[in-house]
Amino acid sequence: MQRLIYSSLLLGVAGVSCINAQNNASPNIILILCDDMGFSDIGCYGGEIHTPNIDGLAEKGIRFSQFKNTGRSCPSRASLLTGHYQHDVGMGWMTAVDEHRPGYRGEITKEIPTIAEVMKANGYSTYMSGKWHLTLDDAFDAPNGSYPVQRGFDKYYGCLSGGGSYYTPTPVYHNLTRITGFPDDYYYTTAITDSAVSFIRQHPVDKPMFMYVAHYAPHLPLQAPAGRVEKCKERYKVGYDVLRKQRFERLKEMGFVPEGMELPVYQREFEGKRPAWVALTQQQQERWITDMATYAAMVEIVDDGIGQLVETVEQKGMLDNTVFIFLSDNGATNEGGYLGQLMADLSNTPYRSYKQWCFQGGTSTPFILTYGNPEKNKHKGEICRQPAHLIDVLPTCMNIASAHYPKQIKENLPGMSLLPVINGKKIKSRELFFEHQASCAIISDHWKLVRAGRHDA
């Protein structure tokens, strides 16, 4: 049954000829989110992972060097989709439990509209494919008003939970229908792409489209087809010390890091004993190489999918009127034990710490914005160094779409549109705030005050 349902999504509308109906319409927006991907993993941010399609978006558009997230998955998604800090919309912690106190309800409040609800009210068709992670974990068996199609998305395919297998994710929904059973060749990242592609193919080109593609990769567990992993192994045999230096030098060459800066080495996260690559046993080295190659393969499969999205949009004659936004929900995680921490140390180069904490390694993300029409990319390939945050994504999308916030809700969005920045202008200076599990921070101008937890420096 799952195969039939899923295959029906892929049929779409084949053989669509180029249509110019969108030339004067509001721009389409495709928002792409990775999960637990470090700041310097992708090629256009200094990484050795092969991401030609993401890099292509960066070369045509603009990259941000100081874009910030909340440091954790569902809080980041709550901010991204509502334009508010996560505590203001009920997601101060996680979806595991409703704590029955303001800010900690385990799912986003119904009092604040999602970006899908805003865009839909402004005439957009709205689609989502991928990880939701904004519904209470104990509400997965029956829709409770917080599922994607109940929060503004016309169509949805994906998994509601925050984690699980790439081969048998659960619970997977197509709109409000739960899907059980998977074909032998099922792989979640590919399914997310295929569903997004099918939505685009079925989309009527005389109407603007908002598409949210929320990838689960490269979140744990580390799982990818063996052939893809094998192709990535060779580049990791030099070890993390060499690779980290190489990433840092590329970040310098690209302009993300000041020319005279030296590569920082963070000992505190390793209790003062961060090991050199040569200090690992051969077995540890081989395990790290395989794990890192798997991680890289997972990101590269995401990149393949982004290429398919761009190609499908172009085939529909919609490319010139489409804006692409790419980012990650937080930094790489040290949840994979000792060797996993050494992987994250590479992924988050040049920053300290990891997902969950409010240091730069946890809260820094690549952020790319690209117009399909090259004439609209006024600062092609450039790096923006102005601070920005997830709360800015909704106002930016509204600005792109010339959309209005619902009149019945007092508009007090804390974020701001980034279009002035993209056009080479300065945005108003402001403070940015962070808190998760007592790790907290504030950014003001060129300063950041941060603590690890209640009793830690």
Buried (B, 14 or more C-beta within 10 A) or exposed (E): EBEEBBEEBEEBEEEBEEEEEBEEBBBBBBBBBBBBBBBBBBBBBBBBBBBBBBBBBBBBBBBBBBBBBBBBBBBBBBBBBBBBBBBBBBBBBBBEEBEEEEBBBBBBBBEBBBBBBBBBBBEBBBBBBBBBBBBBBEBBEEBEEBBBBBBBBBBBBBBBBBBBBBEEBBBBBBBEEBBEEBEEEBBBBBBBBBBBBBBBBBBEBEBBBBBBBBBBBBBBEBBBBEEBBEBBBEBBBBBBBEBBEBBBEBBBEBEBBEEEEEBEEBEEBBEEEBEEBEEBEEEBBEEBBBBBBBBBBBBBBBBBBBBBBBEBBBBBBBBBBBBBBBBBBBBBBBBBEEBBBBBBBBBBBBBBBBBBBBBBBBBBBBBBBBBBBEEBBEBBEBBBEBBBBBBBBBBBBBBBBEBEBEEEEEEEBBBBBBBBBBEEEEBEEBEBBBBBBEBBBBBEEEEBEBBBEEEEE
